[in-house]
Structures are given as C-alpha cells and as structure tokens.
Amino acid sequence: MPALASHRKSRTRTGVRANSPAVGFTTAALASVTLLSTQSATAAPAEPKPSVEEVQKKVDDLYRQAGTATQQYNKAKEATDTQRKSVDRVLDDVAKSADKVNEARRALGTYAAAQYRAGAVGPTAALMFADSPESYFEQTQLMDRLTERQQEAVEDFQKEQRSAAKQRAKATKSLETLTESQDSLKLGKQKVQNKLAAARSLLSELTEQEKARLAALERKKEEEARRKAEAKAKEEAAERKRQEEAREAEQPATGGGTDSGSGGGSGATDGTYAAKAEKVLAFARAQIGKPYVWGATGPSSYDCSGLTGAAWKAAGVQLPRTTWDQVKVGKRVATADLLPGDLVFFYDDISHVGIYKGDGKMIHAPKPGANVREESIYYMPIYGSVRPV
C-alpha cells in the first residue's frame, strides 16, 4: 500500500498564494480605481451657489426670454386664428360646391330621363300617333331643345365637379397649414412655461436673507430709474415753458398761438394726436392694478403688447398683436422727443413695450407676478419709440 501511495499526484490547489503575480495585479488595480475615484471627486467639486447678483441677472434674463417667447406665442396664435377663419370659409365653399354638383346632377338626370322617354318611340311612329303634324313638329323641336339643354347640363355638371375638386384641395392645404400653426402655438406656450418655471426655481432656492438682499437690489435699480425719469421730467417741463414763452411772444403779432401739444424735445404735434393720446392714457390708467398674464389682451388681464393694443383700440387705432409688428407702425421718435401716448420698446429683441405718459414714465404690463403699473421708462434698456399715428 505505501508503494501505491508513492505514485499519487499531489492535488493542485485552486487558490493562489498571497505573493503570486495575480494577487499583486488585482490589488494594484483596485488601488488604482480607488485612487482615480478619489481624484475625480477632488477634481470635480460641487458648483458654488450663485450669488444674489447672479441670481438677479439670471432671473431678469429668464423673464426677458419669457417675454420673447410670449411674443412668439402671440404671433402663432394670431396666425392660428387667421388660418382657422380661412379654413372655415373654405369648408363653407366646399359645402356650396357640393350643393351645386348635386343640383347639376339632378338637372342632368331630369334631361336624361326625358330623352329616354322620347327615344322609346321612333320618328315614324311618333308622326303616326301624333294628333296633328303640327304637334309632331312641336314635339321634335322640344326634343332638340332638351338635347341642347342636356348638353349644357353636362357641361355645368363637369364645371361644378372641377370647382368642387379645387375647393377640396384648397381645404386640405388650409387644414395642413392650420395644423402647423397649432403646433407652433403649442411650442410657443411650452417655451414660455419653461422659462417661467426656471425663474421660479431659481427664486425658490434663495434663503430669506438672500431674498431680502435681492429685494434691496431691486429697490436700488428702481431708484436709479426713478432719478433718470425725474431728470427727463425737468427737461420736459423746461421745454413746455420755452414753448409757452415762444407762443406769448408771437401773440401780439399773430393774435394767437398754435397747439403744440405736450411733452419733451421738439414737442410739436397736432391736436388730433393729443386727443387720441388722452383716450389711450385714460384707458391705460383704468387698467392699473390688473395682473400681467402672458398671451392676454384684456379685459381682466394683459401682457405688454396686449395692453398697448387695447389702449390704442380705445382711441380708434388698430395695432398689430406683437411688439415686433407694433414697432413698425407709425413714426419713429427719439427718446428726447417722446409725447404722451407714444410706444416705448425695450431690449434688443424688442420683447417689451409700454405707453409713455410723460415725465419719463410709462404705463405697462411688466411681467408675470406683477400688475399693470406706472414705472420709469429707464427701468429697462430702451430699444426705441414710435408714434402710432
């Protein structure tokens, strides 16, 4: 038995020794992964919390972007409403064309039936059974006229069919355009909501102290805008005084002066514009305190261009819906020459508008969360101004 034992092979162990190369490699790999993880964590620290000033800038920018998206929404809505009316008109035309086709078909059927009945009796038999030769010839002439009218009926039927086909094709195209407009409308609405949600999210992350700091920054911004408005008010007052003195100096020679309106700069305008501007401002003042709602045109809420459009409509002037189109209406005027009733536009993208009331101030619908109010025109960067009429 011991001799047999000497021929046995020793069993190979499945494990490895601690000092084997495999163990050394695995340990080194684990150590490398741990080291790399530690280095990554060290190399990518958490982003620092933005300062209150940075939050203010971001929030202001998001509100401006929301204003731009609102104008895009307004434009899409206007296009959708116009296209929907066009589709309704086309569908009415399709229905009328179908009625005409049916009417032509009925006329064609009537003539065809009459001709069939007449054709069932040959000419010789018709003459034999006629009451008199005269009645036969009258019947023959009648059949000839029926044949001519039948041909006209066929032509009318074909004409109405072609017209109906064109109307159906037009309706199909109009419906496709309407669908595209509706898609743009949905996209515009989503863009506005996303911008406003981002602004609310930034504000919600502020502590009470940070909110107080943000409010202080807003007050500082408002104060600077107010001082600029006061300076403009003084300039306008000085201009009005100069115009009064000029009119008084002319009175002995001319027996009276001319209506030069009110406002700063050159200031001169006719009484018609001043009368309309007064109606515009009377309407705008009556809306003070009503909330800003994007896409709204009144009467309970407004966005910026919705307010300006409604105010000028009260004076009998129809303005386009968006700021981008309103800025193209009327005459461009410099800030120094603004008169009450003029429209003042803001930002490079022309995403906001207000109604100038004089003395460096305007009435406008500012932004979500705010109400229609009076404010300095210098609160936002001015793009330019127009006089609608």
Beta strands, then each sheet from edge to edge (+ up, - down):
strand 1: 331-333
strand 2: 343-346
strand 3: 352-358
strand 4: 361-364
strand 5: 373-376
strand 6: 382-387
sheet 1: 1+ 6- 2+ 3- 4+ 5-
end
